[in-house]
Amino acid sequence: MKKIFLLCSAGMSTSLLVNKMKEAAKKQGCQYEITATSLANLKEVQQQADLILLAPQVRFDKERVEKAVKDVPVDIVDMVAYGMMDGEKVLNQAKKLLKDE
């Protein structure tokens, strides 16, 4: 099972989005482990992640995260999808990055 991590400042604001993504994954018949956590937990996450998505408010850290994880895709969650808590749109973004479409 592929593991997707959503990172934000404290891991709180992405929790609702993770729940919406899990609902969308269930509807689509996808099996992913999707977790929200703080950017401060990057060291723990980097060895487990198949994909890391950054919340828009921490987009400035993308380059640092990419250097830390090397072979793991890193992207920024679409700002509109994040604001709307559109789990399906963010899940589709993740699937595309994981080449699971």
Summary of the structure (lengths in Angstrom):
residues: 101
radius of gyration: 12.1
end to end distance: 15.2
largest distance: 34.1
contacts: 315
relative contact order: 0.24
helix: 54%
strand: 21%
